[in-house]
Amino acid sequence: MSTTTPNITYEFNFDCSQELCHYASDLCLGIPDVDSVMLRYKDDANFVEQPYAVAVFSRQAWVKEALTQILNADDVLNFTPEISVNLIEEADWAEAWKAFWDVDPVIEGVLTICPSWKTHTPQAGEVVLDLDPGSAFGTGAHESTRLMLQQVHALHERQSLVGKRLMDLGCGSGILAIYAAKLGAVDVLGLDIDAQAIVVSEENARLNAVEGVTHFETTPIQNLPVTESIADRYPVMLVNILGPVIIELLPSIIQHLAPQATLLCSGLIEKSCDDLQKALESYGFTAFKRHQMNQWFALEAMYSSSV
């Protein structure tokens, strides 16, 4: 009989660049028993200097493994960062991280993210996302999420999302699925292998009054039933996870795409964007568009298969 060890939260403090902080968090996500990783930045550094990542572990031993992976990343980073680790009491962390998040105008006058414990009066036509990410990824602060939000808006401007089915793969806090639903998408499915992300996504859907058109579940896309009806496949899919993982999931992704579907991916640095585009080309995708914010990329493509 297995036993469940209570989650323990450790704070990883990095004296380094924002890029390294994101890289380190990606490494932590690949470690066994890591429940989640959240990034936050010190207010007095204008969200650039002295960032630190927070990882939630269920066994203290994995902390050493996480640090080992980060410190062994010299071939990528060209230097070894100074790292300190602090144990955070769960109750303290549950409230303390809120101090680092404020009302965020992602697209001025068009889209604003508002923490659930704050208020914001929208302009005419402005969409407000009331959000509480909990321990799930997706506050809108990370460039990959902002790129996705901006490109979902751009896609809606070009070809309205009203009445369209949509899948959000790796939904995190549900932020992308919920935004699409507020733009008029229907039958919006969010998938994430993290059970806590589903809990958070469902609560955020309720906060935004779109629980009737959104559904979230932990079913891996590889295990999702494939419909025989082309009409029941998705004309839009959003994927905000790491590039190598997207490539690995492509055989399953295309099974759920309608002909001429739009696939919008992020979580990509330049090399992984190049690799992903090559892989997508081999699966029949065309009409590529790249979007960049700092070192992060989003890649948009059309699934040209008629089958």
Buried (B, 14 or more C-beta within 10 A) or exposed (E): EEEEEEBBBBBBBBEBBBBBBBBBBBBBBEBEEBBBBBBBBBEEEEEEEBBBBBBBBBEEEBBEBBBEBBEEBEEEBEEEBEBEEEEBEEEEBEEBBBEBBEEBBBBEEBBBBBBBEEEBEEEEEBBBBBBBBBBBBBBBBBBBBBBBBBBBBBBBEEEEBEEBBBBBBBBBBBBBBBBBBBBEBBBBBBBBEBEBBBBBBBBBBEBBEBBEBBBBBEEEBEEBEEEEEEEEBBBBBBBBBBBEBBBBBBEBBBBBBBBEBBBBBBBBBEEBBBBBBEBBEEBBBEEBEBBEBEBBBBBBBBBEBEE
